[in-house]
Amino acid sequence: MNKRIATACSGGVALLAAAGAAQGSCGSAFCVLNTNWATQGVAHEAGTARLDVHYEFVDQKHLRSGTRQIPPEEDNEDIREVRTINRNLVSTLDYAFTKYWAVSASLPVVSRSHSHFADPTGANTFEKWDFTRAGDARVLGYYRF
């Protein structure tokens, strides 16, 4: 039993060590929590449908460098982020054609408010935008072995 735990821990540490550095983009965020029941062991029965609608709220208001929060004075980039608020309403419809074949279609509606200071030429310019639009649709087909 202890050997299995040690092997699992070693494997986890190796995966973390092999992971590359994370890269962020200007204001994009989403929640990685998977609310899809299929991942929770609920079987698909032929002819059944399931609708999942959930809301995600991500407030990005702190400057970060790596894993630590930094004050604005330490931010030496051309663009200094001020705040980004992401509000995502994600709708997913799952349908099982047979006990082997199913399809899942998702469409997020993204509402984003973003602001930053741009200083590429030495003139500190405040920029801000707000929008609400449909995001990228996703359609997945499933086959169970």
TIVEXLUM-686990 format. One record per residue: x, y, z negated of N, C-alpha, C in turn; residue in one letter. Coordinates in steps of 0.001 Angstrom, whole numbers, plus 500000, padded with zeros to 6 digits. Layout:
N
XYZXYZXYZA ...
//
This chain:
145
500822498805500000500000500000500000500868501261500000M 501886501305499150502760502478499081503525502682500378N 503875501562501049504603501671502316503719502321503384K 502429501982503391501497502578504348501345504083504103R 501241504460502849501102505876502515502360506634502922I 503526506054502637504794506694503001504916506832504517A 504498505801505253504551505849506715503603506921507254T 502392506980506696501421507985507133501927509396506840A 502496509596505659503033510918505302504202511293506205C 505073510337506487506214510598507368505739510967508766S 504733510259509250504176510562510567503558511948510605G 502844512320509546502247513650509468503297514747509462G 504362514542508695505454515518508647506122515629510014V 506319514493510691506937514505512021506068515278513016A 504749515092512961503850515823513855503896517322513584L 503908517697512306503985519120511968505302519732512425L 506393518984512276507707519486512683507799519636514198A 507099518774514934507158518801516393506221519845517000A 505303520376516201504343521350516720505050522637517111A 504642523200518217505230524455518688504650525641517945G 505217526787518171504733528012517544503375528386518132A 502490528864517293501172529284517751501268530663518384A 500512530868519434500479532160520109499064532717520006Q 498942533976519699497634534613519612497397535497520822G 496154535812521062495832536742522135494989537862521557S 494823538874522303494176540090521842492703539854521532C 492418539485520309491048539444519842490259538178520042G 490798537156520673489988535964520878490072535058519661S 488937534494519287488901533572518154487649532722518257A 487735531535517722486584530660517661486764529727516477F 485706529087516097485735528178514961485973526764515475C 486898526049514859487228524707515327486423523623514614V 485521523999513753484679523027513080483766522372514105L 483798521046514194482993520330515175481701519879514516N 480576520437514964479280520065514402478575519009515247T 479255518456516244478675517442517115478478516148516328N 477244515672516243476948514489515444477643513242515958W 477954513194517249478614512010517802479958511788517118A 480613512864516697481896512712516003481696512241514575T 480468512312514088480179511902512723479570510502512669Q 479620509774513773479195508380513769477736508134514083G 476977509147514492475576508941514844475516508424516278V 474894507265516480474856506645517809473871507366518720A 474182507379520017473265507906521024472340506781521467H 471054507013521427470083506062521958469650506560523335E 469431505648524268469032506020525630467771506880525605A 467791507958526389466631508830526491466499509856525380G 467467509944524488467377510914523398468166512176523728T 467706513269523173468386514554523345468614515168521967A 469623516011521897469942516682520635470365518112520965R 469835519065520225470185520464520413470890520962519157L 472058521571519344472820522148518233473021523625518538D 472582524483517644472806525918517776473482526371516492V 474667526949516629475348527439515427476010528786515677H 476224529500514579476773530851514604478154530832513969Y 479103531509514614480468531610514094480788533090513885E 481438533402512772481850534774512481483319534743512105F 484147535450512879485587535504512609485987536977512565V 486416537433511388486823538822511187488344538869511071D 488985539445512071490446539546512089490822540989511764Q 491140541235510495491422542608510081492788542774509427K 493601541730509412494919541802508787496005541536509820H 497060542354509799498217542105510657499014540952510070L 499499540072510942500254538917510473501508538753511321R 502542538236510687503762537831511380504075536434510875S 503902535452511741504048534065511290502924533733510333G 503272533323509122502257532931508146501993534009507105T 502653535158507218502477536172506175501799537432506721R 501084538092505826500452539358506169501513540458506111Q 501461541397507074502454542478507107501757543836507094I 502436544873506579501875546229506649502084546796508054P 501320547824508443501456548404509791502870548877510118P 503642549306509108505008549790509367505913548696509930E 505629547453509595506470546341510065506087545849511455E 504972546336511979504522545900513304505252546722514362D 506204546109515065507005546835516051506614546507517494N 505411546009517698504925545707519049504428546986519725E 504284546951521049503745548099521785502275548344521466D 501580547277521086500164547395520743499997546950519295I 499392547823518476499142547473517076497653547204516904R 497351545979516578495961545581516382495397546261515140E 494144546711515227493468547305514077492474546306513511V 491529545873514360490528544925513884489803544302515067R 489457543051514908488631542347515881487587541555515115T 486346541701515517485266540915514922484641540093516038I 484634538779515867484023537858516826482760537278516207N 481673537384516950480414536751516553480002535870517724R 480006534574517507479711533625518584478460532827518234N 477518532783519151476344531933519018476514530827520056L 476720529603519587477035528484520481475855527512520519V 475357527253521719474263526297521917474801525094522677S 474496523905522171474938522662522811473746521722522943T 473561521187524135472511520205524380473173518895524787L 472888517827524046473387516484524351472213515646524842D 472459514828525864471425513922526359472062512589526722Y 471462511497526235471950510147526534471064509538527617A 471662509244528774470925508611529866470688507137529568F 471742506483529094471680505074528695472472504954527404T 472615503739526878473430503606525664474918503769525970K 475278503796527258476685503957527647477013505352528194Y 476060505978528881476326507260529546475571508394528863W 476284509510528628475669510699528036476354511945528592A 475689513069528441476253514344528878476036515366527762V 476955516311527676476869517382526690477173518701527400S 476285519680527241476488520998527857476462522061526766A 477461522945526797477585524009525795477686525361526469S 477076526363525845477206527735526323477285528666525116L 478421529357524951478513530337523860478079531727524339P 477505532485523437477282533909523665478241534609522712V 479167535381523286480246536000522521479949537485522335V 479984537934521095479862539351520781481165539749520099S 481923540627520741483253540972520218483403542483520108R 483913542913518979484284544303518748485783544309518489S 486524545113519249487987545092519147488534546511519189H 489577546765518393490252548061518442491739547881518178S 492544548722518858493994548709518656494590550049519094H 495832550257518694496603551412519146497606550917520169F 497593551524521358498552551175522405499624552259522436A 500890551838522453501998552791522416503123552358523355D 502820551989524617503893551527525502504837552640525948P 504373553903525961505216555009526434505534556018525338T 505168555726524108505420556648523007504227557515522655G 503174557474523465501946558220523166500962557264522515A 500737557429521222499869556527520471498418556731520904N 497845555777521629496495555882522171495590554853521508T 494465555335520941493496554441520320492580553878521403F 492412552558521416491528551901522380490555551014521628E 489310550982522110488269550195521439487283549697522486K 486761548498522274485686548015523126484781547077522344W 483550547036522800482513546169522241481775545546523412D 481520544256523324480728543625524376480016542397523830F 478942542040524504478208540804524234477917540181525589T 478460538981525799478302538304527096478328536793526889R 477833536100527897477951534637527898479421534271528077A 479870533278527335481253532813527446481365531692528467G 482432530934528382482677529834529319481780528647528994D 481015528207529988480172527021529828481052525776529864A 480610524742529161481360523482529141480364522341529329R 480668521447530256479847520259530481480769519050530396V 480425518120529511481227516913529317480376515685529579L 480964514708530248480318513416530429480971512404529507G 480172511531528927480683510514528005480341509119528516Y 481281508225528384481029506808528646481548506022527452Y 480696505190526883481089504367525729481458502968526194R 482601502513525746483066501162526093482484500129525163F 
//
